[in-house]
Amino acid sequence: MGYREVSVIEVREVLRRWVLGEGQRSIARNTGVDRKTVRRYVEAATAAGVAANGDVAQLDDAVVGVVCLAVRPDRPRGHGAAWEALEPHAELIKGWVADGLTVVKIGDLLRRRGVAVPHRTLHRFAVERCGYGKRRDTVRVADGEPGAELQVDFGRMGLVPDPAAGRSRVAHALIFTACYSRHCFVWLTFRQTTEAVIDGFEAAWAFFAGVFKVVVPDNMSPIVVEADACEPRLTDAFVEYSQARGFVIDAARVRSPQDKPRVERTVPYVRGNFFAGEAFADLADAQRRAEQWCRETAGMRVHGTTQLRPAEVFAAEEQPLLLPAPVLPYDLPSYVTAKVHRDRHIEVGKALYSVPGELIGQHVSVRADSKLVKVFSRGELIKVHPRVAPGKRQTDAADLPSEKTAYAMRDIDHLRRLAANEGDAIGTYADGLLGGPLPWTKMRQVYRLLGLVKKWGAARVNTACTRALEAETVDVGLIERMLVRATENAEAPPVQGTLVPGRFARHPGEFAVGGGER
């Protein structure tokens, strides 16, 4: 198959399925990861001490990072050598596709020309580059086991008043349909973001009082990053959400309504029977009435195919088999790619977080929720910070250069220790500089004093500081002038001059008090 970068979330999903006992072929089929890739990740996880015993707690960030470093290839281009070998023959393959040849036959013809590539790579190349594939007759798919499958689709409803915006806005319905019972749930939203979709799923689990084992969504952008008939690439945020809630994602193909026929039939039914002709006060009013409609109208009608009431079938046969409903709300994380700047910080959510200096100029993957910010480099967890508000900064002193840590962190005590280590008088002089109400404003003067130590030696600077302290003068410029003029050891010159008597001085005898005269 063609090469693509497998995200950390996908690696965790592969290992999670394996730990829970799913076979490697099934994992490759359901996740879109090549079976050989699955085997390599499983072997690396086994070497790291992970056991297939159902305990997903083994798959912490450290273990997944070790597996990624051990297995992940470093191929920055989007495709492997097999795909590149097919590029010069693209026009030839297009001609064979136009003539109706199968991929197997095209592979045989290419091998005669000395081009041997894997079948799956050739198939993907023919589909993506050469227009291979045609419509086929659809067949009715079995409903599956009760409580197993839930199909999901977005449908445009119409205008709903939005008092906050002061106007009406287009509302979309995220529609959930249980394949076995046809019981449905409708979640209305003005937005089609990852947050809105997950809010809809959380409301659906509360409505159904449980979680379905398999979710078949449409190729909506909050869930599917890159649609593909064989290997759709899902968003990290939604894959992690599925891991937290315990369901598996089986995305439908692009423009293939036959992959989710149950919910496809429900969309026009919701639009025509629930939404059309109604007047809503706002979105909350519409949502309240939608849930009532799902329970009392859609749920209690006699379904045309099953000839049963969906709500009754769901309550009797499906609901007892669902996974437990979530108890705590989901903390939705965000995923970003950030560049490490020269100050050894990255920007996430308009806040700054430090990372090790060896990553300067590189891009790192970041997962940020309401409590933590995790930074990954090539799948390895390299930093964890507590989340801070926009405009704030979270800096780990260990990430900064050792010679600049004290200045960057305004570590006054560290500066005092550095000065004291050079000499008692130097330490006392630094204490005098830093003794004011705003000591960090004098840090540059202390650094200048330490620079004089490097230039002139600790002994001379200590002597100069001693003399300056005796004169009760705290001025680094004075210390420097003393060192430049080599006057730190010179004796103070005696005072020169002649004593001039006062002009109107009186004789001392005039102040004497006689003993006999009164």
KOLDRENKE-127963 format. One record per atom (N, C-alpha, C): x, y, z. Coordinates in steps of 0.1 Angstrom, whole numbers, plus 5000, padded with zeros to 4 digits. Layout:
XYZ...
This chain:
500849885000500050005000500950125000500350244996501050364996501450415010502550485012502950525025502150655029501850655042501250775048501650775062501750895068502150905082500950855091501250765100500250715109500350795122499250855126499250945138499350865150499750935161499850875174498550815179497450885176496150835180495850705172496150695159495950575152496750455157498050485161498850385167498250325180497750425188497050385201495850295198495050335187493850255183494250115179495350105171495749965167496149885179496949945188497349865200496149845209495249935210494049915219493249795214492949785201492249675196492949545198494249545196495049425198495049375213495149475222495149435236493749385240492649435234491349385236491049255230492049195222491849065216491449055202491449165195491049165181492249115172491949045162493048985153493649095145494849065140495649165132494949195119494349095112493749115100492449205102491749185112490549265115490949405119492049425126492549555129492849635117493649565108494049635095492849675087491849585087490649615079489749725085489749735098488849835104489449965107490849975107491550095110492050155097492150085086492850135074494350135074494950065084496350055085496749925079497849925071498349805064498549695074498249575071498449455080499849435084500749455075502249445079502549555089502049675087502249785097501749745110500449695110499849645123500749545130501349455122502149345128503449415134504049505127505249575133504949645146503749715146503449785159503149685170502549575167502249475177503549415182504449385173505749325177506549425186506549555182507249655190506549665204505249665204504549675217504849555226504949435220505249315228506649325233507549375225508949395230509049495241508049595241508049695252507349645264506849515264506249465276504749465276504049505265502649515265502049375262501049335269500449205268498949215263498549125255497149125250496249055260496049135271495249075282493949155285493649255276492449335278492649455287493849475292494149595300494649705292493849795288494249905279495050015287495050005300495850095308497350085306497749975300499149955296499650055286498650105278499050195266499050335270500050365279500150505283501050575272501250705274501950785264503450745263504050695274505450655273505550525264504650435266504750305258504450335243503450415241503150445227504350525220504950605228506150675222507250585219507550485228508550385225508250305213506950265211506550185199506750275186506350395187506550485175507950505171508850525181510250535178510850415172510350295177510950175172510550135158509350175154508750125142508650225131508250345135507850445124508950475115508750465102509850495092509850645091511050695086511250835084511250865069509950875064509850905049508951025048509551145046508851265046507851275034508151205023507251225011505951145014504951175006503651125009503450975004504350924996504150794990505450714991505350584990506550494990507050474976508050384976508750364963507850294953506850214957505950144948505150244941504550334948503750444942504550524932505750564936506650634927506950564914507050424915507350354903506150354893504950374898503750384889503550514882504150624888503950754882504250764868505450714863505650724848504650654839503950564845502950484837501550524839501350644845499950684848499050694836499550754825498750764813498450624807499350534807499150404802498050334810498150344824497150284832495750344830495650474828494450544825493750484812494650454802494050394790493550254793494250174801493750044804492450044812492350144821491150164829489950204820490250294810489150324801488750214792489650114790489249994782488549894790488449914803487649824812488549714818489849724818490649624824490549624839490649514845490649504860492049544865492149564878493349594884494349474884493749354885494649234884495249224871494449254860495049244846496049354844495749474849496649584848498049554855497949484866499149444873499949344865499249254858499949154850500649224838500049324832500649394821501849474825501749534837502849614842504049524846503749404851504849314854505649274841504949264830505649224818506549344813506249464818507149574815508149604826508249504836509249514846508849604858507549634859507049714870506149624879506749584891506049494900505749574913504549594916504149664928503049584935502849614948501749544955500349574949499449474950498149494944497449614951497449624964496749734970497249874966498549884964499150004960498650034945498649934937498149954923496649994923495849934932494449954932494250104937494950144947494750284952495250384941496350354934496850444924495750454913495250334909494250334898492950414902492550404915491350474919491650624920492750664926493050804929493550884916494250814908494950884897494350854883493650744882493350694869491850674867490950704877489550694875488950554875489650464882489150334883487950324892487050234889485850214897484550254889483450184892482250224885481050184894479950234891478750214899478350064898477950014909477449874909476049874915475349764912473949744918474049734933473149794940473149784954472349664959472649614970471849504976471549544990470449484996470049515009470949445019471549525028472449475038471749435051472149325056471549285069471649385080470749385089470749485100471749465110472349345111473349315121472749285135473549275145473149235158472549355165471549325174471049435182472049505190471949635191472949715198474349735193474549685180475849685175476249805167475249855159475649955149474750075149475350195148474650315148475150405136474250445127474650525116474350665118475250755114475150895117475350975104474551085103474651175091474151315095474651415088474251555089473151575078472151655082471151695072470751845074470651915063470352055064468852065067468452145077467052155081466452285075466952405081466352525077466752635087465952745086466352865095465652845109466452885119466052885133466453015139465653085146466053215152467253195162468153285161469253285170469253425177468653435190468653565196470053625199471053545201472353595204472953675192472653625180473053685167472153795162470853785167469853885163469353855149469353735145468853695132468653545132468053495121467853355119469053285112469353165116470553105111470152965106470952905097470652775091471052665102470052585105470352475115470452345108471452265112471752135107471352035118470951915113470551805122471551695121472151665132473051545133472151425137471851335128470851235130471551105133471051035143471550905147470450805145470750695138469750585136470350455140469650385149470050245152469650155141470650075136470349995124469349885127469349825138468449715141467049755144466849855153465549895156464950015148465850095142465550215135465150325144465350305157465150415166466150525164465650655164466550765160466550875170467650955169467851075177468251185169467851305171468151425163468751535172469951575168470651685175470851805166470351915170470352035161471452125165472152185155473252275158473452375146473952485150474352585139475652565133476452485139477852465135478152315132479052285124479552155121480952135124481252165137482652155142482852025150484051995153484351875161483651885175483652005181483052025194481552005193480852055182479452045180479051895178479851825170479651685167479751595180480751625188480951545200479851585210479351705211478251745219477051665215476851645202475751565197475851425201477051365200477251225204476951205219477451305227477151295241475651295244474951385237473451385239472851255234473351195223472851075218472950965228474150955235474350845245473450865257473150985260472151015271470750975267470451005254469150965249468950815248469950745243469850595242470150525255470650605265471050545278472150435276473050455267474150365264474850405251475950325249476850355237476850235228476650265215476650155205478150115203478349985199479649935197480349985185479550015174480150055161479350175156480050285152479450405147479850415132478850435123479050445109478750595105479750685105479450825102479550855087478950965083479151015070480651075070481051115058482451175057482451315061481851355072481851485077483251525082483651645079485051695082485451685097484551705107484951685121485351545124485051445116485351305118486451255109486251285096487151225085488051345080489351325081490251415075490451395060490651275056490851235042490051115039488951135031488151025027488850925017488650805019489150705010488350575010488150504999487350394999487850285008489150275009489750165017490350215030490950325030491650375042491350525045490150545050489850685054490750725066491150855066491950905077491150985086491050945098490151015108490851115116490051215121490651315129491151255143492251305148492751255160491751285172491051405171490151435182489051335183488451295171487351205172487751065175488951025170489450885173489650875188490250975194490450975209489150975216488151045211486851045217486250905216486350835205485850695204486550605214487850625216488550545226488050565240487750695243487250725256485850665258485050655248483650605250483550465246484550405240484550265238483950215225483650295215483050245203484050255191483850185181484650175169484050255157484850315150484450405138484550325125483550315118483550255104482950355094483850455090483350565082482850515068481750575063481150535050482050595039481950545027482650595016482050725011482850795003482350924997481250894987480250964987479150954978478650804977478550744988478150604988477050584999475750634996474750625005474350485009474750385001474450245004475250195016476250275020477050235032476250265045475350355044474550395056473150425052472450325047471150345042470050375052470250325065469250345075469150495078470250565080470250705083469950785071470250745059469950815047468450825045467750725049466250725048465650815059466350835070465850905081465951055079466951105071467251245070465951315063465451275052464251335046463051325055462951215063461851195072461851295083463051325089463251425099462851565093463351595081463151725075461651745072461051645067459651665063458651645075458851555084457851525094458051605107459351635110459551715122459751865119460651895110461052035109460152125100459652065089458852145080457652205086457352335083456152395088456152435103457152415110457252445124457852585126457452645137458052775141458752755155459952785156460752765169461152895175461152905188461653025195463153045193463852935195465352935193465752795192467052775192467652645190467352555202467352605214467052525226465552465225464652555221463252515219463152405208463852425197463852325186464452195191465452195199466052075204465151995214464552075222463552005232462451945224461952005214460851945206461351835197462551845193463151735185463251605193463651615206463751495214462351435217461451525219460051475221459551405209459851465197459351405185460051265183461351255186462051125185461351015194460951055206460350955215458850925211458151025208456651005207456150985193456851045183456351035169457150935162458450965160459350875152459550735159459650745172459850615179458650525181457450585180456250505182455450475169455950525158455350495145455650345141454850285133455050155128455950175116457250125117458150135106457750065094457950125082457550055070458249935066459449915070460249795067460149685078460249725090460249625101458849595105457849685103456449675107456449665122457349735129457349735144457649885148457349905161457650045166459050045171459850145165461350145168461650155183460950245190461250265204460950145212459950065209459649945216460749835213461149825201462149725197463449765204463749895203465049935210465049905224463949935231463949915246463949765249463349685241463349545245464649465241465149505229466249415223467649485223467649615221468949685219469549745231468749825239469249895250469949815260469449695264470249615274471549565269471849575256473149525250474149635248473749765250474649875248475749885259476849945255477849975265477350075275477850085287477350185297477450325292476450405295476450545291477450625299478050725293479050805301478450865313479350875324478850935336479451085337480651095333481351235334481351295320481251425319481351495306482751475300482751475287484051455280484851585279486051575282486951695282487551695268487051775259487451775245488751845243489751765238491051825236491151885222492151965220492452025207493851975203493951955190495251905184495752015174497052055177497652155168499052115165499652165155501052155152501652295154502652295163503252425166504752425163505252535160506752555157507452595170508652535172509452575184510252695180510052805187510752935183512052945190512753045187514153065192514153085208513053125213512953145228512653015235512552895227512252765232510852755237509952825231508552815235507752795222506552735225505552715214504252785219503452825209502252895212501052795210500252785220499052695220497952775227496852805219495752875225496053005230496953075223497453215226498153215240498753105244499553095256500953035252501953055259503253005256503652895266504352785260504752675268506252645263507052605273508452585269508652435265509652415257510052285252511652285252512252165252513652155251514252225239515452285242516052365231516552295219516752165220517252095208516152085197514952125200513852125190513652255183514452355186514252485180514252475164513252535159513052535144512152425139511952325147511152205143509652225147508852145141507352145144507052025153506252045163505851945172504351935172503851815176502351785177501951815192500851885194500451925207498951875209498751815221497351785225497051865237496051945237495752035248494252015252494051985265492651985270492552095280491552085289491252195298492252195310493052085312493952075323495452065319495751985308497051965305497351995290498652025287499152045274500251945272500151845263501151745260501751775247503051775247503851795235504551675230504351635217504951515211505851555200506951485199507851495188508051355182507551335170507651205163507051095171505951125178505251025185505751005200506851075203507351065217506851175225506351155237505951255246507151325252507351455250508551515254508251625265507051665266506751765276505251765280505051785293503651805298503651925307502752015303502552145311501052155316500852215327499452245331498952355321497652355318497152445309497052585316497352695309497252825314496352905305495953025310495053105303495753175291494953215281495553295270496353415275497453445269498253555274499253515284499153395291500053355301501253275295502153245304503353165299503653055310503952935305504352825314505752785310506752815318508152785315508752685325509352585320510152495328511652545328512252575339513552625339514552525333514252395333515152295327515252305312514252375306514252385291515152505287515552595296516252705292517752685293518652755286520052745287520452775301521352695307521752705321522352845324523052905314523653035317522653145316521453125311520353225310519153195319519253085326518053045334517653155344518753195352518453295363517853425358518453475346517853595341516453575336516153465329514853445323513853425334514153355345513253325356513353435367514153535365514353645375514653575389515653485389516053415401517053505408516653585417517553675425518453595434517953495441518753415450519853355443519653305431520753245423521853345420521453465417522453565414523253595427522553605438523253625451524353515454523953395451524853285453526053285444525853325431526953335422527953445427527353555431528253665436529053625449528353565458528953525471530053425468529953335458530953235455532253295450532153425445533353485440534153565451533453595462534153665473533153725483533553735495532553795505532153935502533154015498532854155495531954165483532254085473531454085460529954045464529853935472528453895476527754005484528454075493527854185500527454295491528354325481528054435471526854395463526754265459525554225451524254235460524354205473523254215481522854365482523754455482523454595482522754635469523254585458522554615445521154565445520954445450519654375449518754405461519154495470518354515482517154605481516854665470515854755468514454685467513354765466512054705465511754635451512554665441512354605428513754545424514154425430515454375428515754335414514754285406515054235393515454355383515154475387515654595379517154615380517754555390519254565392519954445388519254345381519954225378521054255368520854345359521954375349523254425355523054505366524254555373525054435379524254345385524954225391525654145380525054125368525654055358526954135353526854265353528054345350529154325360528754325373529754295383530454155381529654055378530153925376531053925363530654005353531554025341532854085345532954175354534254225358535054125365534454025372535153915378535853835368535153805357535753725346536853795339536753935338537754005331538954035340538754075352539854125361540254035372539453925374539853835385539053865397538753755405537853775417538653855427539953835429540653895440540654055438540954105426540954245424539554305426538554235421537154285422536754285437537154185444536754175458537354285466538654325463539354435469538654565466538254585454537554705450536254715457535554605458534254615465534454645479535454595485535754625499535954775502536754835493536954975494535655055492534955015482533655085479532655075491532654955497531754935508532155025520533555035522534055125533533655265531533555305518533055445515531555455514530855335516529355335516528855375502529555325492529155355478528855235470527655215465527255105457527055145443528055125435528055175421529055085413528455005404529354915396530254995387529755105382530655195374531955235382531755265395532955305403533955185404533355065406534254945407535054925394534354945382535054935370536155035368535855165372536855265370538055245379537855185391538955155400539855045394539154945388539954835382540754885369540054965361540755015349541955105353541855185364542955275368543855205378543555075382544355005391544555075404543455135409543555215422542855145433542455015431541754945442542654925454543954925453544854895464545555025469545355135462546055265465545555325478546455385486546055455498545355585495544455625503543855755501544855865503544955965494545956075495545556165507546656215515546356305526545756435522545056495531544456625527545556735527545756805516546756915515546057045517546857145523546357285524546857345537546657485538547057565550545857605557545957595571544857635579544757795580543657845575543557995575542758035587543358125596542558165608541358255604540358255613539158325610539458475611538858555603539058695602538658775615537658725620537158795633537258705645538258625645538558535656538958615668538358575680538758645693539758555700540458625709541458555717540758465727541358345729540658255738540558305752541458405756541458455770540158535773539658585762538458665764537258585769537358455768536258365772536458315786537658345792537958295805537058365816536658295826535858355837536758375849536958495853537758525865537158475878537958425887537458375900537158485910537958605911537758695922536858815918536658845906535858965902534458915899533458995902532058975900531559075890
